[in-house]
Amino acid sequence: MKNKLILILAVALTSSNFCFAANDYAVVVSKATHADKNWKPVVTALVKKHGAKVIEFEGDVTGVLGKLRRQFPRYTCFVATPKEATGEFVARVHQLTRQLDDDPYTDTFWGVLTGYSAANALAIAKHAKPLTVRKVASGTEIALECVTEGLWYDELVKNKFVRKKAGGKAEQLRGPDDTTEAFAKVLADYEPDLFITSGHATEGGWQIGFRYRNGFLKSKNGQMFGVDTQSKRFEIKSTNPKVYLPIGNCLMGNINGPDAMALAWMNDVSVMQMIGYTKPTWFGYQGWGVLDYYVEQPGRYTLTEAFFANNHALIHRLGDSSTPARDKQGLQFDRDVVAFYGDPKWVAKLAPGKLAYGQTLTREGNTFTLEIKPNLGANSFDTVNNNGSQRGGRPFVAFLPQRITQVELLEGGDLSPVITDDFILVPRPAKCDPKHTYRVKFRAKILK
């Protein structure tokens, strides 16, 4: 069945509605927002930065489908005011961007660019300097062995604090009973490039402790602040550009008004890109899985690529007949409820670090070869870190440098690869044989 999927996708790439354009970036914006004197400069900045084409819409955003199909951009930025950037809008963008061709996968790297104010959104749109993530801070356990340096406070175990200094190894220390002030200082003074959270949350607040009493981070009118268990308030201001992953938080990505935390992260904490659930989360695949690609494969993917690699993995698993019904229910729930905010073409990538396996994609003429080489022997395909929900088992995903069509598989059919117009996905084997060559080779027509 999986080998048949290869043929189906290859045929889909040659269908009459599959179009390509030289312009690789589209800005989609409502007619009203584009006409607004405060928001129009946001669009103008993206056009200047990326040579983008502007597509306007009135009413439902899905009305731009025809124009997006004709352009078929590699990147699509949806510029939206906070009132427009609702959870329903995010879901419609997910659905829209899977319809540019006939396969079930998302067809363009997209992001919703908004902000607490037009000025905040403009600052995000203008920001161009790539970010190399070296410092990571988290409110939940993460794989510090994969990062240059970092720290995390445990949301499950009171006083548990783990830190890794640059060039050293992770060590467990004792943290405070209440970590509210500590997080305020981490954001302001430690200046992490990446901040990660999990646990209970609403649109307006993060409950720092999950299994024990702790404080909160809250937001109001675009400002972030902490409130500890003694009701003491800590103002938070963080100016270094960063990315934010609330991988397990409910509602952190849902913009329901000017007090929404998502807007404060962007406005007051200098978050340039972030993800976030727009609904209460329970399954967790689309949130937690971003760590599998981004943090635990350091230097391999930008945050944009990691988010969509994980989304491709979700859709692939959803279409697998062996996936249990309960899991399919969870995958369907997760598919359209996690937002990606920011300029999708902006580059934020972890500094190169420990990789459990090598992954190389090469091209000779019109022939592509993907090779996976185990670095850790029989353990190379094991889950790196089990903290969270729906961890591990993610397929290998490599993005193609150019769109392709008319795919002919030459080698690696035993690996059940999925080859689309712009990426290749290979299901991860249950066990790793270090002596086996994991290789997929295919020929395709390259589209300019």
RAJOJO-V896520 format. One line per field, one symbol per residue. phi: phi as a letter, one per 40 degrees, with the letter a starting at -180 (. if undefined). A space follows every 10 residues. Layout:
phi=???
//
This chain:
phi=.ccccdcdcc cdcbccccbb acccbbbbac cccccccccd cccdcccccb gcbcbcabgc ccccdccccc cfccbbbcca cdcccccccd cccdcdccbc acccccbacb acbbadbccc cccccccbcc bbcbbbbaca cbccccbcai aabccbbcgc bbbbcdgbbc bcbbcccbbd cccccdccbc fccbbbbagc abcbabcccb bacacbbbaa fgbbabbccb gcbbcbabbc dabbbccbcc gccccbiccd cdccdccbbg ccaabiccbc cbcgcccccc cdccccbdgc bccdcccccc cccccccccc cccddccccc ccccdbbbcb bhccccbbbc ddacbcacab bbbbgbbbbb bbbcbbgccc bcccacchbf cggcccbbcc cacbafcbcb agcccfcbbb cbabbbdccc bbbcccccbb babacccc
//
